[in-house]
Amino acid sequence: MKNFAVILLVILIVAVMTLYLVSFQVRQTETALVLTFGKPTRSETQPGWKWKWPAPIQTLVKYDSRQILFEGLEEETVTKGGEPIIVQTYIIWRIAEPKKFREAVRDVPGAEKLLKSRLRDVQNKVVGKHYFSEFVNTDRGQIKFGEIEKEMAQQINEPVKEAYGIKVEAVGVKMLKVSEKVTEDVFARMKADRRRKAEATLAQGSAEATKIRSDADSKITELMAATEARAKAIRGSGDAEAAQYYKMLEADPEFAMFLREIETLKKTLKERTTVVLPADAEPFKLLKEMPKIEPK
């Protein structure tokens, strides 16, 4: 019974060792590459249990299939307008084709060495196509970081995928610095631009104020002319009416005053009016008795 247990244990150990030699497991975050006599012949990207020939016929290399961050160095480059700036960019990448990756760069350090060179070339080329104001500006609408990063990604993605089996997920600008002299020049230009805008606004406001004052003066002149014309018409009408009374007054003063008092009563008693006056007050004494007047 004891010998049977030993034999069973030996068989179990041999089975485990054999299984270890002819199979392997691919995890969710891994990509496996099977090498036959040192040459890549098969890649396994799906997780699960896989089979292979035992070493030295077939060996196994595993890569991390997750995204990898690579940060470039701080390097000085020149914008389209000639202003020097210091830029640090980064790449987020992953291994898309393990076989091509193994043949071209072999491992992650080798890939990052090549990406560093590619990133530097693309960075200088793209930054050189854009003005400084597209990187630094008080107007957020003028800043084009998103477009610049997208342009970098487009220029670097296809070449590295074709050459190295690498998929570039994103390219971005991590840091942007300018020298002290460039900063002074930029702020000087910004102040001058703000001054020009302020002067233009003040000039526009002054022009609007002048126009408003001119319109107001013109309207005042028109109103004064209309008022004077109206006043002349009223004075003319009054003078004509007065002339009639003057003629009547010259012909028959007593009768003219009588007509004037009648006119005053008509105007006063036109509406429902309560008047408290002595009975002999002019012209209300006419309500008491009519004077004995004979027109001439």
TAUR-V900331 format. One record per residue. RES is the residue in three letters. BURIAL is I if it has 24 or more other ideal C-beta (glycine too) atoms within 12 Angstrom, else O. D_LAST is the distance of its C-alpha to the last C-alpha in whole Angstrom. Layout:
[[RES	BURIAL	D_LAST] [RES	BURIAL	D_LAST]]
//
This chain:
[[MET	O	172] [LYS	O	171] [ASN	O	172] [PHE	O	169] [ALA	O	167] [VAL	O	167] [ILE	O	168] [LEU	O	164] [LEU	O	163] [VAL	O	164] [ILE	O	163] [LEU	O	159] [ILE	O	159] [VAL	O	160] [ALA	O	158] [VAL	O	155] [MET	O	156] [THR	O	156] [LEU	O	153] [TYR	O	152] [LEU	O	153] [VAL	O	152] [SER	O	148] [PHE	I	145] [GLN	O	142] [VAL	I	139] [ARG	O	136] [GLN	O	132] [THR	O	131] [GLU	I	134] [THR	I	135] [ALA	I	139] [LEU	I	141] [VAL	I	144] [LEU	I	147] [THR	O	150] [PHE	O	152] [GLY	O	150] [LYS	O	147] [PRO	I	144] [THR	O	144] [ARG	I	142] [SER	I	139] [GLU	I	138] [THR	I	134] [GLN	O	134] [PRO	O	135] [GLY	O	139] [TRP	O	142] [LYS	I	144] [TRP	O	147] [LYS	I	149] [TRP	O	153] [PRO	O	154] [ALA	O	154] [PRO	O	156] [ILE	O	155] [GLN	I	151] [THR	I	149] [LEU	I	146] [VAL	I	143] [LYS	I	140] [TYR	I	136] [ASP	O	133] [SER	I	130] [ARG	O	128] [GLN	O	125] [ILE	I	126] [LEU	O	124] [PHE	I	125] [GLU	O	123] [GLY	I	123] [LEU	O	123] [GLU	O	120] [GLU	I	120] [GLU	O	118] [THR	I	116] [VAL	I	113] [THR	I	110] [LYS	O	108] [GLY	O	106] [GLY	O	110] [GLU	I	109] [PRO	I	112] [ILE	I	112] [ILE	I	115] [VAL	I	115] [GLN	I	117] [THR	I	118] [TYR	I	119] [ILE	I	121] [ILE	I	121] [TRP	I	124] [ARG	I	127] [ILE	I	130] [ALA	I	129] [GLU	I	132] [PRO	I	135] [LYS	I	138] [LYS	I	136] [PHE	I	135] [ARG	I	139] [GLU	O	140] [ALA	I	137] [VAL	I	137] [ARG	I	139] [ASP	O	137] [VAL	I	134] [PRO	O	135] [GLY	O	135] [ALA	I	132] [GLU	I	130] [LYS	O	132] [LEU	I	131] [LEU	I	127] [LYS	I	127] [SER	I	127] [ARG	I	125] [LEU	I	122] [ARG	I	122] [ASP	O	122] [VAL	I	119] [GLN	I	117] [ASN	I	117] [LYS	O	116] [VAL	I	113] [VAL	I	112] [GLY	I	112] [LYS	O	110] [HIS	I	107] [TYR	O	105] [PHE	I	105] [SER	O	101] [GLU	I	103] [PHE	I	105] [VAL	I	103] [ASN	O	99] [THR	O	96] [ASP	O	95] [ARG	O	97] [GLY	O	96] [GLN	O	98] [ILE	O	101] [LYS	I	103] [PHE	I	106] [GLY	O	107] [GLU	O	107] [ILE	I	109] [GLU	I	111] [LYS	O	111] [GLU	I	112] [MET	I	115] [ALA	I	116] [GLN	O	116] [GLN	I	118] [ILE	I	121] [ASN	I	121] [GLU	O	123] [PRO	O	125] [VAL	I	127] [LYS	I	127] [GLU	O	129] [ALA	O	131] [TYR	I	132] [GLY	I	131] [ILE	I	128] [LYS	I	125] [VAL	I	122] [GLU	I	120] [ALA	I	117] [VAL	I	117] [GLY	I	114] [VAL	I	113] [LYS	I	115] [MET	O	114] [LEU	I	112] [LYS	O	112] [VAL	I	110] [SER	O	112] [GLU	O	110] [LYS	O	109] [VAL	I	107] [THR	O	106] [GLU	O	104] [ASP	O	103] [VAL	I	102] [PHE	O	100] [ALA	O	98] [ARG	O	97] [MET	O	96] [LYS	O	94] [ALA	O	93] [ASP	O	92] [ARG	O	89] [ARG	O	88] [ARG	O	87] [LYS	O	85] [ALA	O	83] [GLU	O	82] [ALA	O	81] [THR	O	79] [LEU	O	78] [ALA	O	77] [GLN	O	75] [GLY	O	73] [SER	O	72] [ALA	O	71] [GLU	O	69] [ALA	O	67] [THR	O	66] [LYS	O	65] [ILE	O	63] [ARG	O	61] [SER	O	61] [ASP	O	59] [ALA	O	57] [ASP	O	56] [SER	O	55] [LYS	O	53] [ILE	O	51] [THR	O	50] [GLU	O	49] [LEU	O	47] [MET	O	46] [ALA	O	44] [ALA	O	43] [THR	O	41] [GLU	O	40] [ALA	O	39] [ARG	O	37] [ALA	O	35] [LYS	O	34] [ALA	O	33] [ILE	O	31] [ARG	O	30] [GLY	O	28] [SER	O	27] [GLY	O	25] [ASP	O	24] [ALA	O	22] [GLU	O	20] [ALA	O	20] [ALA	O	18] [GLN	O	16] [TYR	O	15] [TYR	O	15] [LYS	O	13] [MET	O	10] [LEU	O	11] [GLU	O	11] [ALA	O	7] [ASP	O	6] [PRO	O	10] [GLU	O	10] [PHE	O	8] [ALA	O	11] [MET	O	13] [PHE	I	13] [LEU	I	13] [ARG	I	16] [GLU	I	18] [ILE	O	18] [GLU	O	20] [THR	O	22] [LEU	O	23] [LYS	O	24] [LYS	O	26] [THR	O	28] [LEU	O	28] [LYS	O	29] [GLU	O	33] [ARG	O	35] [THR	O	34] [THR	O	35] [VAL	O	33] [VAL	O	34] [LEU	O	31] [PRO	O	30] [ALA	O	28] [ASP	O	26] [ALA	O	26] [GLU	O	23] [PRO	I	21] [PHE	O	24] [LYS	O	23] [LEU	I	20] [LEU	O	23] [LYS	O	24] [GLU	O	21] [MET	O	17] [PRO	O	15] [LYS	O	13] [ILE	O	9] [GLU	O	6] [PRO	O	4] [LYS	O	0]]
//
